[in-house]
């Protein structure tokens, strides 16, 4: 009973240290190339958080598992993560959306979702 508990503690410590390395690396990358923090947060950190799921899905997909489950896992996880972060941010501080975002960005998001759904079928 003690060994599994210790492994969980070690896993959490490694997870926290890994997250620190990811955030520090992304921040130094942004400073080095004069990229805004939001762009780094939306690309490097987003890819870093999705990478473990991608690896698991590649392994399960190559072993002959159901492809629908593989695509649903990564797409659903990203949708959940995005709305969870937006929801928490909106609870803490009201979010404002510009008019051009509604007409320029939302249709592209819907198109990307539609295309990814068609590819997975």
Rosetta silent file (secondary structure, phi, psi, omega in degrees, C-alpha in Angstrom):
SEQUENCE: XXXXXXXXXXXXXXXXXXXXXXXXXXXXXXXXXXXXXXXXXXXXXXXXXXXXXXXXXXXXXXXXXXXXXXXXXXXXXXXXXXXXXXXXXXXXXXXXXXXXXXXXXXXXXXXXXXXXXXXXX
SCORE:     score description
SCORE:     0.000 S_00000001
   1 L     0.000  -28.274 -178.062    0.000    0.000    0.000 S_00000001
   2 H   -75.637  -38.540 -176.565    2.911    2.347    0.631 S_00000001
   3 H   -63.608  -47.595  177.569    4.594    1.848   -2.774 S_00000001
   4 H   -61.320  -36.864  177.989    1.585    2.946   -4.892 S_00000001
   5 H   -63.912  -43.926  178.317    1.126    5.992   -2.652 S_00000001
   6 H   -64.786  -37.796  178.195    4.790    6.939   -3.050 S_00000001
   7 H   -65.297  -36.693  176.584    4.574    6.455   -6.817 S_00000001
   8 H   -65.239  -43.713  178.626    1.596    8.826   -6.964 S_00000001
   9 H   -62.010  -46.338  178.790    3.502   11.439   -4.950 S_00000001
  10 H   -62.536  -39.511  178.224    6.586   11.077   -7.175 S_00000001
  11 H   -62.981  -42.657  178.186    4.371   11.320  -10.266 S_00000001
  12 H   -65.384  -40.986  178.344    2.782   14.558   -9.057 S_00000001
  13 H   -62.867  -43.055  178.797    6.177   16.062   -8.239 S_00000001
  14 H   -66.140  -36.649  177.716    7.476   15.136  -11.693 S_00000001
  15 H   -63.809  -43.573  179.935    4.316   16.554  -13.289 S_00000001
  16 H   -66.574  -43.470  178.426    4.729   19.872  -11.483 S_00000001
  17 H   -65.167  -39.031  177.702    8.440   20.109  -12.354 S_00000001
  18 H   -63.739  -39.450  177.222    7.682   19.240  -15.984 S_00000001
  19 H   -65.298  -38.748  176.121    5.055   21.978  -16.134 S_00000001
  20 H   -61.823  -44.654  178.146    7.587   24.440  -14.703 S_00000001
  21 H   -61.628  -40.658 -179.660   10.120   23.459  -17.370 S_00000001
  22 H   -64.274  -45.973 -178.575    7.484   23.855  -20.090 S_00000001
  23 H   -67.470  -43.442  178.674    6.395   27.314  -18.935 S_00000001
  24 H   -64.553  -40.631  178.244    9.968   28.544  -18.444 S_00000001
  25 H   -65.348  -41.102  178.967   11.019   27.203  -21.835 S_00000001
  26 H   -66.982  -38.322  178.144    8.050   28.796  -23.581 S_00000001
  27 H   -66.161  -42.892  179.117    8.713   32.134  -21.881 S_00000001
  28 H   -68.491  -33.449  176.022   12.383   32.144  -22.852 S_00000001
  29 H   -64.768  -41.633  178.923   11.446   31.180  -26.414 S_00000001
  30 H   -64.111  -42.143  179.995    9.024   34.099  -26.588 S_00000001
  31 H   -68.363  -37.770 -177.951   11.655   36.538  -25.300 S_00000001
  32 H   -65.023  -40.743 -175.828   14.347   35.218  -27.642 S_00000001
  33 L  -105.163   13.549  179.158   12.267   35.647  -30.800 S_00000001
  34 L    52.294   44.553  177.495   10.225   38.689  -29.665 S_00000001
  35 L  -101.025  143.785 -179.171    6.971   36.759  -29.885 S_00000001
  36 L   -66.009  152.104 -179.056    4.031   37.769  -27.746 S_00000001
  37 H   -62.965  -34.248 -178.911    3.279   35.648  -24.710 S_00000001
  38 H   -67.382  -37.350  178.713   -0.226   34.893  -25.957 S_00000001
  39 H   -66.340  -40.952  177.223    1.107   33.436  -29.216 S_00000001
  40 H   -65.969  -41.470  179.665    3.515   31.204  -27.318 S_00000001
  41 H   -63.166  -34.880 -177.890    0.751   30.181  -24.934 S_00000001
  42 H   -82.219  -17.515 -177.178   -1.544   29.246  -27.786 S_00000001
  43 H  -111.400  -66.784 -173.469    1.034   27.248  -29.733 S_00000001
  44 H   -65.082  -49.490 -177.524    3.935   25.831  -27.742 S_00000001
  45 H   -69.107  -38.118  177.946    2.123   25.247  -24.470 S_00000001
  46 H   -63.356  -41.967  177.902   -1.003   23.940  -26.207 S_00000001
  47 H   -66.623  -37.606  179.356    1.070   21.447  -28.184 S_00000001
  48 H   -65.360  -35.462  179.317    2.926   20.446  -25.029 S_00000001
  49 H   -78.667  -23.552  179.016   -0.272   19.691  -23.177 S_00000001
  50 H   -90.926  -13.946 -176.059   -1.703   17.707  -26.097 S_00000001
  51 H   -60.760  -43.905  178.788    1.468   15.737  -26.814 S_00000001
  52 H   -60.577  -40.477  178.193    0.900   12.974  -24.212 S_00000001
  53 H   -66.192  -37.678  178.868   -2.594   12.294  -25.540 S_00000001
  54 H   -63.049  -42.753  179.528   -1.278   12.279  -29.082 S_00000001
  55 H   -63.717  -44.332  178.717    1.368    9.690  -28.200 S_00000001
  56 H   -62.268  -42.007 -179.780   -1.183    7.467  -26.471 S_00000001
  57 H   -67.765  -36.735  177.455   -3.528    7.779  -29.434 S_00000001
  58 H   -65.007  -43.408  179.682   -0.789    6.961  -31.943 S_00000001
  59 H   -64.774  -44.511 -179.088    0.156    3.851  -29.979 S_00000001
  60 H   -70.755  -33.698  177.655   -3.464    2.723  -29.618 S_00000001
  61 H   -69.329  -36.450  179.834   -4.224    3.509  -33.253 S_00000001
  62 H   -76.298  -16.752  179.066   -1.232    1.565  -34.523 S_00000001
  63 L   -90.225    5.619  174.825   -2.194   -1.438  -32.405 S_00000001
  64 L    93.733   14.784  177.751   -5.508   -1.784  -34.244 S_00000001
  65 L   -72.207  170.533 -178.732   -7.862   -0.047  -31.845 S_00000001
  66 L   -65.011  125.119 -177.837  -10.993    1.707  -33.083 S_00000001
  67 H   -66.476  -31.723  179.680  -10.022    4.860  -35.030 S_00000001
  68 H   -62.623  -38.302  178.578  -13.151    6.738  -33.948 S_00000001
  69 H   -67.119  -39.105 -179.199  -12.091    6.474  -30.328 S_00000001
  70 H   -63.680  -50.074 -179.547   -8.605    7.730  -31.137 S_00000001
  71 H   -68.056  -39.469  178.989   -9.816   10.826  -32.985 S_00000001
  72 H   -63.366  -35.027 -179.767  -12.597   11.480  -30.485 S_00000001
  73 H   -64.422  -51.014 -175.206  -10.158   11.359  -27.598 S_00000001
  74 H   -73.543  -38.863  179.117   -7.781   14.023  -28.872 S_00000001
  75 H   -69.463  -45.046  179.165  -10.448   16.300  -30.365 S_00000001
  76 H   -64.335  -37.197  178.592  -12.709   16.001  -27.328 S_00000001
  77 H   -65.275  -42.369  179.135   -9.841   16.582  -24.947 S_00000001
  78 H   -67.499  -39.211  177.541   -8.808   19.770  -26.714 S_00000001
  79 H   -64.559  -44.314  179.140  -12.385   21.058  -26.811 S_00000001
  80 H   -62.303  -46.361 -179.755  -12.828   20.300  -23.103 S_00000001
  81 H   -61.165  -42.165 -178.711   -9.518   21.945  -22.176 S_00000001
  82 H   -63.440  -47.942 -177.567  -10.320   25.047  -24.219 S_00000001
  83 H   -73.201  -28.381  175.748  -13.769   25.529  -22.720 S_00000001
  84 H   -65.490  -46.304  179.408  -12.576   24.726  -19.195 S_00000001
  85 H   -65.191  -44.436  177.412   -9.909   27.442  -19.390 S_00000001
  86 H   -61.740  -39.754  179.657  -12.340   29.913  -20.980 S_00000001
  87 H   -65.532  -44.510  178.517  -14.937   29.093  -18.331 S_00000001
  88 H   -64.670  -42.233  178.796  -12.542   29.560  -15.425 S_00000001
  89 H   -63.627  -38.636  179.606  -11.239   32.801  -16.928 S_00000001
  90 H   -69.580  -30.817  177.075  -14.796   34.083  -17.424 S_00000001
  91 H   -70.742  -37.663 -178.448  -15.693   33.278  -13.817 S_00000001
  92 H   -74.477  -45.052 -177.230  -12.654   35.172  -12.548 S_00000001
  93 L  -145.756  130.667 -178.929  -12.946   38.166  -14.884 S_00000001
  94 L   -59.278  133.872 -179.586  -15.626   38.938  -17.507 S_00000001
  95 L   -93.262  138.744  175.695  -14.341   38.348  -21.023 S_00000001
  96 L  -107.927  139.143  179.674  -15.000   40.836  -23.799 S_00000001
  97 L  -118.113  129.603  178.902  -15.301   39.714  -27.392 S_00000001
  98 L   -77.109  154.805 -178.361  -14.777   42.111  -30.263 S_00000001
  99 H   -61.515  -39.497 -177.183  -17.308   42.214  -33.085 S_00000001
 100 H   -67.338  -23.583  176.949  -14.773   41.211  -35.730 S_00000001
 101 H   -66.719  -37.147  179.830  -13.974   38.035  -33.789 S_00000001
 102 H   -64.885  -39.517 -174.893  -17.549   36.904  -34.172 S_00000001
 103 H   -93.394  -20.607 -177.213  -17.548   37.370  -37.946 S_00000001
 104 H  -104.661  -40.680 -172.102  -13.920   36.500  -38.743 S_00000001
 105 H   -94.497  -36.853 -178.139  -12.716   33.883  -36.276 S_00000001
 106 H   -63.345  -43.487  177.658  -15.796   31.845  -35.362 S_00000001
 107 H   -61.181  -36.672  177.118  -16.512   30.698  -38.948 S_00000001
 108 H   -66.036  -38.063  177.680  -12.914   29.483  -39.302 S_00000001
 109 H   -64.694  -42.231  177.794  -13.208   27.579  -36.033 S_00000001
 110 H   -66.056  -38.957  177.973  -16.410   25.930  -37.194 S_00000001
 111 H   -64.558  -42.134  178.933  -14.843   25.102  -40.561 S_00000001
 112 H   -64.510  -39.748  178.064  -11.799   23.544  -38.864 S_00000001
 113 H   -65.359  -42.320  179.526  -14.050   21.489  -36.608 S_00000001
 114 H   -63.764  -43.266 -179.405  -16.126   20.346  -39.573 S_00000001
 115 H   -66.903  -39.923  179.723  -13.031   19.392  -41.580 S_00000001
 116 H   -68.253  -33.100  177.333  -11.480   17.472  -38.690 S_00000001
 117 H   -68.438  -39.688  179.588  -14.755   15.620  -38.184 S_00000001
 118 H   -67.271  -36.895  179.540  -14.898   14.681  -41.875 S_00000001
 119 H   -66.406  -38.397 -176.324  -11.284   13.474  -41.816 S_00000001
 120 H   -72.753  -16.824 -179.270  -11.948   11.259  -38.803 S_00000001
 121 L   -85.513    0.000    0.000  -14.877    9.493  -40.520 S_00000001
